[in-house]
Amino acid sequence: MTADDTTECAACLIKDILSCYELLTKLPSLEPSPLVDSLFTKLVELCSQTLDEATSAAILKDPGIAEITPHLRHLCSKGEYLLETYWSREICRHKTHEEGKTNPPERGNRLRHRKKRTEAPLANKRLREFTYFNNYVELTHMELSALSSISADETLNEFAIIGSGPLPLTSLCILQALERRGCGPACVHNIDNDPAAISESSKLCCRLGHGEDAMCFQCADAMRDTLNLGRFDVVYLAALVGSCYEQKINIVRNTVKTMRPGGLLVLRTAHSLRGLLYPASIHTVFKPRWKVL
């Protein structure tokens, strides 16, 4: 690509990104709706394009883009939270087959009846209809494969997710993948600093049929609270945890202090224009002492 091509491509993307941002800021609410969904979908598509470094740098360094980036990330974070909350509640509305029956089970069949209730087939079907469900499945598959490649002699079945949110898709995909691999009893510990997110996600997982032995929850602030992470094989740090460079450094330092020796830390990050949607990870700060996959 020539210099002129780079400039032209960057100018077009800058114009489209600024247009999306302006429309989002004029909306009275970021609650899911056809218009809100279409704007965020378009924004994600714009920021997910494969670009060469020169074009990406030209866009990110543009004064107009640089000015809106912090607020754009805030809008994306808020929009994602509202989208997850909507879907979490929507999934919880779906009854199991057994709940749809009006006649109570006979006394001798109560145990079997209770087991069927926990399967929640309709709720699980609705979960798989979430717009980005397959993206999470593919992402966690790649991450677990990478983790397995450096822990071939160790079974990884204790996970903690910091920043799990109201719709803990990463946790659910990890649990599903571990169960399919027959890795033994698996547990995912969900941590979020928002009490409402913990409440929504715990209700959801109960509805999906996951007991406390597989999915547990904790409301805590990773930047201020001391988390006890010593029993976990893997700790995930979600992309939206920490709104800026300094916060991410503090959170990572607080996190690794209580991890066990040999524990693995997974940092979700953003590359290229995706950095407009999520703050980029800071793994380069720790690279001299850490093994980066």
C-alpha positions as CSV (number, residue, x, y, z in Angstrom):
1,M,0.0,0.0,0.0
2,T,1.4,3.4,-1.0
3,A,1.5,6.4,1.3
4,D,-1.4,7.9,-0.6
5,D,-3.4,4.7,-0.2
6,T,-2.7,4.7,3.5
7,T,-3.8,8.3,3.9
8,E,-7.0,7.7,2.0
9,C,-7.9,4.5,3.9
10,A,-7.2,6.1,7.2
11,A,-9.3,9.2,6.3
12,C,-12.3,7.0,5.4
13,L,-12.1,5.0,8.6
14,I,-11.6,8.1,10.7
15,K,-14.7,9.7,9.2
16,D,-16.8,6.5,9.8
17,I,-15.6,6.1,13.4
18,L,-16.3,9.7,14.3
19,S,-19.7,9.4,12.7
20,C,-20.6,6.3,14.8
21,Y,-19.3,8.1,17.9
22,E,-21.4,11.2,17.3
23,L,-24.6,9.1,16.8
24,L,-23.9,7.1,19.9
25,T,-23.5,10.3,22.0
26,K,-26.8,11.6,20.8
27,L,-28.8,8.6,21.9
28,P,-30.9,9.0,25.1
29,S,-30.0,5.5,26.2
30,L,-27.6,2.7,25.3
31,E,-30.0,0.0,26.3
32,P,-30.3,-2.7,23.5
33,S,-32.5,-1.6,20.6
34,P,-32.3,-2.0,16.8
35,L,-30.5,1.4,16.5
36,V,-28.1,0.9,19.4
37,D,-27.3,-2.6,18.2
38,S,-26.7,-1.5,14.6
39,L,-24.4,1.3,15.7
40,F,-22.2,-0.9,18.0
41,T,-22.2,-3.6,15.3
42,K,-20.9,-1.1,12.7
43,L,-18.3,0.3,15.2
44,V,-17.0,-3.2,15.9
45,E,-16.8,-4.0,12.2
46,L,-14.8,-0.8,11.6
47,C,-12.4,-1.5,14.4
48,S,-12.0,-5.2,13.5
49,Q,-10.6,-4.7,10.1
50,T,-7.1,-6.0,9.3
51,L,-4.9,-3.1,8.7
52,D,-1.2,-2.6,8.3
53,E,0.7,-0.8,11.1
54,A,1.0,2.5,9.2
55,T,-2.7,2.8,8.6
56,S,-3.6,1.8,12.2
57,A,-1.1,4.2,13.6
58,A,-2.4,7.0,11.4
59,I,-5.9,6.5,12.7
60,L,-5.1,6.2,16.4
61,K,-2.8,9.3,16.3
62,D,-5.4,11.4,14.5
63,P,-6.3,14.3,16.8
64,G,-10.0,13.8,16.5
65,I,-9.8,10.1,17.3
66,A,-7.4,10.6,20.2
67,E,-9.8,13.2,21.7
68,I,-12.8,10.8,21.7
69,T,-11.0,7.6,22.6
70,P,-11.5,7.7,26.4
71,H,-15.2,8.6,26.1
72,L,-15.7,6.1,23.3
73,R,-14.3,3.3,25.5
74,H,-16.6,4.4,28.2
75,L,-19.6,4.2,25.8
76,C,-18.5,0.7,24.7
77,S,-18.1,-0.5,28.2
78,K,-21.5,0.8,29.2
79,G,-23.1,-0.5,26.1
80,E,-21.6,-4.0,26.6
81,Y,-22.7,-4.0,30.3
82,L,-26.3,-3.1,29.3
83,L,-26.3,-5.7,26.5
84,E,-25.1,-8.5,28.8
85,T,-27.6,-7.5,31.5
86,Y,-30.4,-7.6,29.0
87,W,-29.4,-11.1,27.7
88,S,-28.8,-12.4,31.2
89,R,-32.3,-11.5,32.2
90,E,-33.7,-12.7,28.9
91,I,-32.2,-16.1,29.3
92,C,-33.5,-16.3,32.9
93,R,-37.0,-15.8,31.7
94,H,-36.9,-19.2,29.8
95,K,-38.5,-22.0,31.8
96,T,-37.2,-25.5,31.8
97,H,-39.4,-28.2,30.3
98,E,-40.2,-29.5,33.8
99,E,-41.3,-26.0,35.1
100,G,-43.8,-25.8,32.2
101,K,-45.6,-28.8,33.7
102,T,-48.5,-28.0,36.0
103,N,-48.7,-31.4,37.8
104,P,-46.2,-32.0,40.6
105,P,-44.1,-35.1,40.5
106,E,-45.0,-38.1,42.6
107,R,-43.0,-38.5,45.7
108,G,-40.9,-41.4,44.4
109,N,-39.9,-39.3,41.3
110,R,-38.9,-36.1,43.1
111,L,-35.2,-36.7,42.9
112,R,-35.3,-37.5,39.2
113,H,-37.6,-34.5,38.7
114,R,-35.2,-32.2,40.5
115,K,-32.3,-33.4,38.3
116,K,-34.3,-32.6,35.1
117,R,-35.0,-29.1,36.4
118,T,-31.3,-28.3,36.6
119,E,-30.7,-29.1,32.9
120,A,-32.6,-26.0,31.7
121,P,-32.5,-26.9,28.0
122,L,-34.5,-23.8,26.9
123,A,-32.3,-21.4,28.8
124,N,-29.1,-23.0,27.4
125,K,-30.6,-22.8,23.9
126,R,-31.3,-19.1,24.3
127,L,-27.8,-18.6,25.6
128,R,-26.3,-20.0,22.4
129,E,-28.4,-17.4,20.5
130,F,-26.4,-14.5,22.0
131,T,-24.9,-12.5,19.2
132,Y,-21.2,-13.1,20.2
133,F,-21.6,-16.5,21.7
134,N,-19.6,-18.3,19.0
135,N,-16.8,-15.7,19.3
136,Y,-16.4,-16.5,23.0
137,V,-16.4,-20.3,22.2
138,E,-13.6,-19.9,19.7
139,L,-11.6,-17.5,21.8
140,T,-11.7,-19.6,24.9
141,H,-10.8,-22.7,22.8
142,M,-7.7,-20.9,21.5
143,E,-6.7,-19.7,25.0
144,L,-7.2,-23.1,26.7
145,S,-5.1,-24.8,23.9
146,A,-2.3,-22.3,24.5
147,L,-2.5,-22.9,28.3
148,S,-2.4,-26.6,27.8
149,S,0.7,-26.3,25.6
150,I,2.7,-25.0,28.5
151,S,1.0,-27.1,31.2
152,A,1.0,-30.5,29.6
153,D,1.8,-32.3,32.8
154,E,-0.7,-30.4,34.9
155,T,-4.5,-30.5,35.0
156,L,-5.9,-27.0,34.9
157,N,-9.4,-27.1,36.4
158,E,-9.5,-24.2,38.9
159,F,-10.1,-20.9,37.2
160,A,-10.8,-17.3,38.4
161,I,-12.3,-14.7,36.2
162,I,-11.8,-11.1,37.2
163,G,-14.4,-8.8,35.6
164,S,-16.9,-11.6,34.8
165,G,-19.8,-9.3,34.3
166,P,-23.6,-9.9,34.3
167,L,-23.3,-12.5,31.4
168,P,-20.2,-14.6,32.3
169,L,-19.6,-16.1,28.8
170,T,-15.9,-16.7,29.3
171,S,-16.7,-18.7,32.5
172,L,-19.4,-20.7,30.9
173,C,-17.3,-21.5,27.8
174,I,-14.4,-22.6,30.0
175,L,-16.6,-24.8,32.1
176,Q,-18.1,-26.4,29.1
177,A,-14.8,-27.0,27.4
178,L,-13.3,-28.5,30.6
179,E,-16.3,-30.8,31.0
180,R,-16.0,-32.0,27.4
181,R,-12.3,-32.7,27.9
182,G,-13.0,-34.8,31.0
183,C,-10.5,-32.7,33.1
184,G,-12.2,-33.8,36.4
185,P,-14.3,-31.6,38.6
186,A,-13.9,-28.0,37.3
187,C,-14.6,-24.8,39.1
188,V,-14.8,-21.2,37.9
189,H,-14.7,-18.4,40.4
190,N,-16.4,-15.2,39.1
191,I,-15.2,-11.9,40.5
192,D,-16.7,-8.5,39.7
193,N,-16.8,-5.2,41.5
194,D,-20.4,-4.5,40.6
195,P,-23.0,-6.1,43.0
196,A,-25.6,-6.0,40.3
197,A,-23.4,-7.9,37.9
198,I,-22.8,-10.6,40.5
199,S,-26.5,-10.9,41.3
200,E,-27.5,-11.2,37.6
201,S,-24.7,-13.7,36.7
202,S,-25.4,-15.9,39.8
203,K,-29.1,-16.1,38.9
204,L,-28.2,-16.9,35.3
205,C,-25.9,-19.7,36.2
206,C,-28.5,-21.2,38.6
207,R,-31.0,-21.1,35.7
208,L,-28.5,-22.8,33.4
209,G,-28.1,-25.6,35.9
210,H,-24.7,-24.9,37.2
211,G,-24.3,-25.5,41.0
212,E,-22.1,-23.7,43.4
213,D,-19.4,-26.4,43.1
214,A,-18.9,-25.4,39.5
215,M,-19.7,-21.7,39.4
216,C,-19.1,-19.5,42.4
217,F,-19.2,-15.7,42.8
218,Q,-17.5,-12.9,44.7
219,C,-18.1,-9.1,44.7
220,A,-14.7,-7.5,45.0
221,D,-12.6,-4.7,43.5
222,A,-9.4,-6.0,42.1
223,M,-7.8,-2.6,42.3
224,R,-8.5,-2.1,46.0
225,D,-9.3,-5.4,47.6
226,T,-6.8,-8.2,48.4
227,L,-8.0,-11.2,46.4
228,N,-7.1,-14.7,47.6
229,L,-6.2,-16.4,44.4
230,G,-3.7,-19.0,45.7
231,R,-5.8,-22.0,44.9
232,F,-6.4,-21.2,41.2
233,D,-4.5,-22.7,38.3
234,V,-5.5,-19.9,36.0
235,V,-6.6,-16.3,36.6
236,Y,-8.2,-14.3,33.8
237,L,-8.3,-10.5,33.6
238,A,-11.1,-9.3,31.4
239,A,-10.4,-6.7,28.8
240,L,-12.7,-4.1,30.5
241,V,-10.9,-4.4,33.9
242,G,-9.0,-1.2,34.4
243,S,-10.0,1.8,32.3
244,C,-6.5,3.1,31.7
245,Y,-2.8,2.1,31.7
246,E,-2.1,3.0,35.3
247,Q,-5.2,1.1,36.6
248,K,-4.2,-2.0,34.7
249,I,-0.7,-2.0,36.1
250,N,-2.0,-1.7,39.7
251,I,-4.6,-4.5,39.1
252,V,-2.1,-6.9,37.6
253,R,0.4,-6.2,40.5
254,N,-2.4,-6.8,43.1
255,T,-3.5,-10.0,41.3
256,V,-0.1,-11.7,41.0
257,K,0.7,-11.0,44.6
258,T,-1.7,-13.7,45.8
259,M,-1.4,-16.2,42.9
260,R,0.3,-19.4,43.6
261,P,3.8,-20.1,42.2
262,G,3.4,-21.4,38.7
263,G,-0.1,-20.0,38.4
264,L,-1.1,-18.7,34.9
265,L,-2.4,-15.2,34.2
266,V,-4.4,-14.5,31.1
267,L,-4.7,-10.9,30.1
268,R,-7.4,-10.1,27.5
269,T,-6.2,-7.3,25.4
270,A,-7.0,-5.2,22.3
271,H,-4.9,-4.9,19.1
272,S,-4.8,-2.3,16.4
273,L,-8.1,-0.3,16.2
274,R,-9.7,-2.5,18.8
275,G,-7.9,-0.3,21.2
276,L,-10.6,2.2,20.6
277,L,-13.1,-0.2,22.1
278,Y,-11.0,-1.6,25.0
279,P,-7.9,-0.4,26.8
280,A,-4.9,-2.2,25.5
281,S,-3.2,-4.7,27.9
282,I,0.2,-3.8,29.5
283,H,1.9,-7.2,29.3
284,T,5.0,-5.5,27.8
285,V,5.7,-3.9,31.2
286,F,6.2,-7.4,32.7
287,K,7.7,-9.1,29.7
288,P,11.3,-9.3,31.0
289,R,10.1,-11.4,33.9
290,W,7.1,-13.2,32.4
291,K,6.6,-15.8,29.8
292,V,4.3,-14.3,27.2
293,L,2.4,-16.6,24.9
